[in-house]
Amino acid sequence: MNLQHITKSIIVIFGATGDLAKRKLFPSLFNLYKSGRLTPEGFAVVGLARRDWKDDTLRDVVKHSIDDSENEEIINEFCSHFYYQPFDITEDQSYIMLNELLERLEYNYSIPGNRLFYMSVSPQFFGEIASSLKEYKLTQSNGWKRVIIEKPFGRNASTAEQLNDEIRQAFSEDEIYRIDHYLGKEMVQNIEVIRFANSIFEPLWNNQFIANVQITLSETLGVEDRGGYYDKSGAMRDMVQNHVMQIVSLLAMEPPIRLTPEEIREEKVKVLKALKPISRNEISDYFIRAQYSPGWIDGEEVTGYRSEKNVSPNTKTETYVAGKLLIENHRWKGVPFYLRTGKRMSSKSTKVVIEFKDLPLNLYSNVERKRVSNLLIINIQPDEGITIILNGKKMDIASKTKPVSLEYSNKIGSISNKPEAYERLIYSCIIGVATNFAHSDEVMLSWNYVDLILSAWENNETPLFEYQAGSMGPKAAEKMLAKEGFCWWPI
């Protein structure tokens, strides 16, 4: 495989004037350029949006999105590869002019027709753009063609299926890259390594030794300027259906035959198929929803969700979800997978906690059930690393124990060159490795599971709890675990 030939490509960004492009896409592309993963002589970026910008306008925006401590000469060289075209997705002429521009750039940069289309726009436009790209022959170049799609991928199973059908009119499934930036995070990608490269873990990774699994994705921020969007979405659609379900499938999947995208996806799909269905009258036993009320974050008083900008004062949209998933297969039967995610919580954290079962007979009777021990903690963000908490002997005459932490941290040593999630994922798409992108089967199975819950919530069939901003959620979430003798870790 000639990797240099493959990475020669044009990246077309729909929505190039948006916040995502400035915060994530431009800096990620610069890091790929600086590291040599983007061929300096063989790449170009075309930015598209409605604004009446010129090439120099976009290049100036790109320059200001990059760390100003970088070498100015390298930045200027990088920015010279950017081109801008005012674009109206409903206008035929926009696509005709875009095709002409791409053909001209492919000639100038000796790019063999490789085209990556990045849709950083509202999902309602995905289908229309894909259809027009095909109609005006922008997908009929001599090289490869791929499309990256940002979430949300539909609002429910039916809209996700419709979106799939529309995009497949122009792109085959292996050309569609549904991006979930959590799958680009270092420690999420490390889950497979922890499991399948360590003989001390995989033999214990089952219902004989694991009591429960906990996944926490907590944020201290509120909805900020996204109130209008968030009030139509909520925590279930924004976090659980995609990020949480992806992490669950990685934690629970069987070892793949090979580390290929197809084999890994097949095992992830098996997990989602094995999720125990819940009936409508069981939803309140398995899932809890809540909204944040006024409180304090880092010593600053903050408003409640219903007082946020562009949020209805009578809204029923959840800003917090806690739930219990059961996987009905031989490995995981009887092991609850607990999840919680929310805004305006006491800390910003993404972590997985594996709680191992107690010994049948513990000779050290002073070891309390609620003591923090026998845990494997995978810290995803903001700190990255692994913590194992064991019982050790206290340094005194009596035979008493205390928790002992064994830690591996990515903070050790220099990590200034550590690639960010979007950087990893964009490069994976360019070289055609789809392992860390969501397949349509995964998307549909996730939606099929959460649709019933969302329907019940929209009909107010279960309680809507409150939790004070600055807390870790409502008491109801603690009671859900307490009923089975567990608690949220760490406490």
Secondary structure as UniProt FT lines:
FT   HELIX           3..7
FT   STRAND          9..14
FT   TURN            15..17
FT   HELIX           19..20
FT   HELIX           21..25
FT   HELIX           26..34
FT   TURN            35..36
FT   TURN            40..41
FT   STRAND          43..49
FT   HELIX           55..65
FT   TURN            68..69
FT   HELIX           72..79
FT   TURN            80..81
FT   STRAND          82..86
FT   TURN            89..90
FT   HELIX           92..109
FT   STRAND          115..119
FT   HELIX           123..125
FT   HELIX           126..135
FT   TURN            136..139
FT   STRAND          145..149
FT   HELIX           157..167
FT   TURN            168..170
FT   HELIX           173..175
FT   STRAND          176..178
FT   HELIX           181..184
FT   HELIX           186..196
FT   TURN            199..201
FT   HELIX           202..204
FT   TURN            207..209
FT   STRAND          210..218
FT   TURN            224..225
FT   HELIX           227..235
FT   HELIX           236..244
FT   HELIX           245..252
FT   HELIX           261..273
FT   HELIX           280..282
FT   HELIX           283..286
FT   STRAND          287..293
FT   STRAND          295..297
FT   TURN            298..299
FT   STRAND          300..302
FT   HELIX           305..307
FT   TURN            309..310
FT   TURN            313..314
FT   STRAND          320..327
FT   TURN            330..334
FT   STRAND          336..342
FT   STRAND          349..356
FT   TURN            365..366
FT   TURN            369..370
FT   STRAND          375..381
FT   STRAND          385..393
FT   STRAND          401..409
FT   TURN            410..411
FT   TURN            416..417
FT   HELIX           421..430
FT   TURN            431..432
FT   TURN            435..436
FT   HELIX           440..458
FT   TURN            459..460
FT   STRAND          464..468
FT   TURN            469..470
FT   HELIX           475..482
FT   TURN            483..485
//
